[in-house]
Amino acid sequence: MDMNTIEAVVPTTDPAEWRDGDAWLAGGTVLFSYGSTVLKRLLDLGQAGWPAVTVSDAGIELAATCTVAELYALPASEAVAGREWPGLDLLRPCCDSFVASFKVWNMSTVGGNLCTSLPAGPMISLCAGLDATATILGPGGSSRTVPVAMFITGDGQNSLAPGELLRSIQLPASALSAKVAFRRLSLSNLGRSGVLLIGRLDADGGLVITVTAATKRPVQLRFAAAKMAGPAALAAAVGNAIPEELYHDDIHGLPAWRRDMTLRLAEEIRGELLGERLVVSGDFWTGPRQPHATSPQPSAQPPGTTQNQQNTQQKEA
Ligand SMILES: Cc1cc2nc3c(=O)[nH]c(=O)nc-3n(C[C@H](O)[C@H](O)[C@H](O)COP(=O)(O)OP(=O)(O)OC[C@H]3O[C@@H](n4cnc5c(N)ncnc54)[C@H](O)[C@@H]3O)c2cc1C
């Protein structure tokens, strides 16, 4: 939509240029969809020239301006060829969780998704699930890092101060090296995520389950040793970590449903990561190390290439 209050679009990545009435412009899929009656200038990151993806032994750095389409291409690219990182298997299911139009797929950015801070932000799910950290630049030349799981503080809320710019996100090699599991449920076929959980079995034997979409902000459950997380202990941990009021409530799912599905999917993930059994409820997870079947344009998929919760796959490990 038109933004009639905008007086200037300024190409810059310098937080020192920020003043009241400004907004950083990334892909614009939120800014130009929701509009604004108060913004005066857009600080356009479009010419930032930041490399979308930088791979090293330390892990993967994503520029805030990396698009969903660029992220989707990464697992099949030369940049990660030969890397023993099972965590890469999460990238495409998280991209597909946008169930995006051509516009959102090709324009929207990882940073824009984090800064919009919706509970159903799939880039939030990915980055929090892999213990990523965000690098944030401030107007006074400052720089700080914060875990993505703590960067998001509520529905549409984050820890950015006025003028701060999200520069990049670091996905650590330690988390990328973990065995991973993914579960997502939506109330409708190709609907917005109502519940999205990511699990990790780390090299040190620890189990981490990250709950997103169901809750207003990411919630992480950490068990020092996976064997400490039996079904009862896991359910108790979910109950302790997520008070009723933290479950999100909107048209995409009632809090009680989100709580019940969080418990169900957490238990599925526990069973999968511990090799006890493989039960997959929901969309976009074909099981560990299986080829990912979806196309780069989910909205163009033929019927039946995604499954929602009606379509539960069960396999004995
Ligand atoms: C049809 C449709 C469906 C959508 N479905 C979903 C969905 O399922 N889940 C979901 O989470 N979102 C969804 N969105 C919202 C949106 O497309 C995504 O959140 C997208 O990732 C936003 O990225 P962007 O680059 O377009 O952000 P922009 O619109 O450019 O910016 C969004 C906000 O973030 C700020 N911002 C952007 N980059 C930075 C930065 N580097 N540093 C500081 N602030 C920054 C902007 O100032 C603005 O306030 C949908 C949108 C549409 C139109």
The ligand as an SDF file (V2000), in Angstrom:
LIG
                    3D

 53 58  0  0  0  0  0  0  0  0999 V2000
    0.7950  -12.5390    2.7790 C   0  0  0  0  0  0  0  0  0  0  0  0
    1.7860  -12.4270    3.9130 C   0  0  0  0  0  0  0  0  0  0  0  0
    2.0110  -13.5420    4.7230 C   0  0  0  0  0  0  0  0  0  0  0  0
    2.9240  -13.4700    5.7870 C   0  0  0  0  0  0  0  0  0  0  0  0
    3.1160  -14.5840    6.5830 N   0  0  0  0  0  0  0  0  0  0  0  0
    3.9570  -14.4900    7.6300 C   0  0  0  0  0  0  0  0  0  0  0  0
    4.1770  -15.6200    8.5120 C   0  0  0  0  0  0  0  0  0  0  0  0
    3.6030  -16.6900    8.3410 O   0  0  0  0  0  0  0  0  0  0  0  0
    5.0150  -15.4750    9.5390 N   0  0  0  0  0  0  0  0  0  0  0  0
    5.6460  -14.2810    9.7720 C   0  0  0  0  0  0  0  0  0  0  0  0
    6.4200  -14.1810   10.7290 O   0  0  0  0  0  0  0  0  0  0  0  0
    5.4730  -13.2320    8.9760 N   0  0  0  0  0  0  0  0  0  0  0  0
    4.6450  -13.2890    7.9190 C   0  0  0  0  0  0  0  0  0  0  0  0
    4.4470  -12.1950    7.1360 N   0  0  0  0  0  0  0  0  0  0  0  0
    5.0940  -10.9310    7.5000 C   0  0  0  0  0  0  0  0  0  0  0  0
    6.4250  -10.6610    6.7750 C   0  0  0  0  0  0  0  0  0  0  0  0
    6.3640  -10.9590    5.4070 O   0  0  0  0  0  0  0  0  0  0  0  0
    7.6350  -11.3920    7.3620 C   0  0  0  0  0  0  0  0  0  0  0  0
    7.6950  -11.2450    8.7680 O   0  0  0  0  0  0  0  0  0  0  0  0
    8.9460  -10.9530    6.7150 C   0  0  0  0  0  0  0  0  0  0  0  0
    9.9600  -11.8470    7.0850 O   0  0  0  0  0  0  0  0  0  0  0  0
    9.3530   -9.5270    7.0440 C   0  0  0  0  0  0  0  0  0  0  0  0
   10.5960   -9.2450    6.4020 O   0  0  0  0  0  0  0  0  0  0  0  0
   10.8430   -7.9470    5.5260 P   0  0  0  0  0  0  0  0  0  0  0  0
   12.2720   -8.0050    5.1370 O   0  0  0  0  0  0  0  0  0  0  0  0
    9.8660   -7.8470    4.4140 O   0  0  0  0  0  0  0  0  0  0  0  0
   10.5840   -6.7830    6.6140 O   0  0  0  0  0  0  0  0  0  0  0  0
   10.2240   -5.2480    6.3940 P   0  0  0  0  0  0  0  0  0  0  0  0
    8.7850   -5.1030    5.9930 O   0  0  0  0  0  0  0  0  0  0  0  0
   11.2440   -4.5610    5.5620 O   0  0  0  0  0  0  0  0  0  0  0  0
   10.4140   -4.7450    7.9090 O   0  0  0  0  0  0  0  0  0  0  0  0
    9.5990   -5.2390    8.9500 C   0  0  0  0  0  0  0  0  0  0  0  0
    9.9470   -4.4980   10.2560 C   0  0  0  0  0  0  0  0  0  0  0  0
   11.2610   -4.8390   10.6950 O   0  0  0  0  0  0  0  0  0  0  0  0
   12.1020   -3.6820   10.7240 C   0  0  0  0  0  0  0  0  0  0  0  0
   13.4030   -4.1270   10.2230 N   0  0  0  0  0  0  0  0  0  0  0  0
   13.6300   -4.8100    9.0670 C   0  0  0  0  0  0  0  0  0  0  0  0
   14.9430   -5.1380    8.9710 N   0  0  0  0  0  0  0  0  0  0  0  0
   15.5390   -4.6200   10.0850 C   0  0  0  0  0  0  0  0  0  0  0  0
   16.8970   -4.6310   10.5530 C   0  0  0  0  0  0  0  0  0  0  0  0
   17.8870   -5.2560    9.8710 N   0  0  0  0  0  0  0  0  0  0  0  0
   17.1800   -4.0230   11.7340 N   0  0  0  0  0  0  0  0  0  0  0  0
   16.1840   -3.3900   12.4300 C   0  0  0  0  0  0  0  0  0  0  0  0
   14.8890   -3.3670   12.0370 N   0  0  0  0  0  0  0  0  0  0  0  0
   14.5720   -3.9730   10.8660 C   0  0  0  0  0  0  0  0  0  0  0  0
   11.4190   -2.6450    9.8510 C   0  0  0  0  0  0  0  0  0  0  0  0
   11.7360   -1.3130   10.2220 O   0  0  0  0  0  0  0  0  0  0  0  0
    9.9600   -2.9760   10.0990 C   0  0  0  0  0  0  0  0  0  0  0  0
    9.5420   -2.4190   11.3230 O   0  0  0  0  0  0  0  0  0  0  0  0
    3.5880  -12.2500    6.0420 C   0  0  0  0  0  0  0  0  0  0  0  0
    3.3690  -11.1460    5.2150 C   0  0  0  0  0  0  0  0  0  0  0  0
    2.4780  -11.2210    4.1640 C   0  0  0  0  0  0  0  0  0  0  0  0
    2.2820  -10.0060    3.2910 C   0  0  0  0  0  0  0  0  0  0  0  0
  1  2  1  0
  2  3  1  0
  2 52  2  0
  3  4  2  0
  4  5  1  0
  4 50  1  0
  5  6  2  0
  6  7  1  0
  6 13  1  0
  7  8  2  0
  7  9  1  0
  9 10  1  0
 10 11  2  0
 10 12  1  0
 12 13  2  0
 13 14  1  0
 14 15  1  0
 14 50  1  0
 15 16  1  0
 16 17  1  0
 16 18  1  0
 18 19  1  0
 18 20  1  0
 20 21  1  0
 20 22  1  0
 22 23  1  0
 23 24  1  0
 24 25  2  0
 24 26  1  0
 24 27  1  0
 27 28  1  0
 28 29  2  0
 28 30  1  0
 28 31  1  0
 31 32  1  0
 32 33  1  0
 33 34  1  0
 33 48  1  0
 34 35  1  0
 35 36  1  0
 35 46  1  0
 36 37  1  0
 36 45  1  0
 37 38  2  0
 38 39  1  0
 39 40  1  0
 39 45  2  0
 40 41  1  0
 40 42  2  0
 42 43  1  0
 43 44  2  0
 44 45  1  0
 46 47  1  0
 46 48  1  0
 48 49  1  0
 50 51  2  0
 51 52  1  0
 52 53  1  0
M  END
$$$$
